[in-house]
Amino acid sequence: MDSSSKFPEYYVLLGVEKTASTEEIRNAYKRESLKTHPDRLVNGSPEEIKRATERFQAIADAYYVLSDPTRRREYDILLSSRPSSNRSSDPSSSSNFFAEFAKFFSGAAAAAAEDNAGASSSSKTSSAQKEKPSQKAQGPGVAPDRPDPEFVFTNVFEELLRPEVESRVPWWAWVGAMSGAGIGFIIANLPGAVVGGVAGNRLGAIRDAKGKPVGIVFAQLNRGQKAEILKALAIKVLGSI
């Protein structure tokens, strides 16, 4: 049987036991995603980048499913119903899984929201879920609820990414300060610009803490810059490159 038609072994892909805690799953994702991130392959061949991209996506899929208690419980039920001969740790099996079972996850989440919050609240929750970058369609033939691997990566690595991005993109750290200074200058000329700059810098820091700006800036870097940052993260997390 082709690996892509088998049920994915997400615990095996992340290298954790089925009894792993949420924190162990998160740490395992950090290790495996850094090992497989395609942007580390600056001089990789098209085939090497293709294989790394497929595995990077599968690792994100595994984390997306196992990091959420409800999705994990549903996945465990499905996994236990599959014979070992119909399971695979090959990354290609993950694509088929989302094509078949993504709606199963979404349906369970929608039902839970409806039970807990009523029709009005459920509608708002549904709209918010549709807007999440992790659940946008990745292209033709791909399940719409399959997570965006880059979004998952930047979300998990937010705290570690921020100083690395700031050190390589100096203008980003000053965006808040420049905006605040502009407002301050309009209101009270030079003194206002100084005060406004300080306030704007704090505003920028608060906004940056939400993680979105970090992920957006990282995504816009070229492959060489990303490779440098990933190398630095690998040293911190893996102890080597």
C-alpha positions, 0 to 999 in steps of 0.5 A: 500500500502506498504510504500516502494512503496510510494513517499518519503516525504523528507521535512517531513523526515528532519522536514522542510517546503517546503519553507525552505531555503538551510541553513535551510535544511542543519541545519535540516540534521545536526540535523536528521543525528546526531539523526539517525547515526547508529554508536551512537548505540554502544550497539544496537541490530542488529534490532536497528542498521538496522532501524537506518541505513535505516533512516540515509540513507533516511536522506542523500537521502533527503539532497542530493535531497533538497540541490541542486536547480535543483534536488529540483525543479525536486523533487517538480514537482514529489511530487506535482503530487502525491496524499497524499495517495501515499506519505510516510515519512517512510524511506523505501520509499526512496529506491524505489524513487532512483530506479525509479527516479535517472536517471531522476536527472542524465539526467537533470544534463547531459543535462544542462552540455551539453547545457552550456559547449559543448560536450568536457566539458560535457564529462569531467563533466560526468567523474567527476560525476562518480568519486564522492563518493556520487554517487557510487553504494551501492551494488546489487539492489541499484540505482547507483546514490543513495548517500553514507550516510557516504560521505554526513555526513562527507562532511556536518560536515567537519569543526566540525569533523576535531578538533574531529578527530585530538584530537583522532588521533594525528598522523593524524595532524602530517602527513604533518609535517613528510612528509615535514621534511623528504624532508627537511632533505634530502635537507639540513640535520637538519636545512632543516628538521625543515624548511621542517617540518613547510612547510609540516605542512602547506601543510597538513593543506591546504590539510586537509581543502579540507575535504577528509582526515577528512572523510577518517580517520573518516571512518576508526575509530572503532565504539567506537571512532566514538560514542565518536565523534558523542556524542561530535557533538551532544552536539554542534549541539543538545545541548544534547546527 
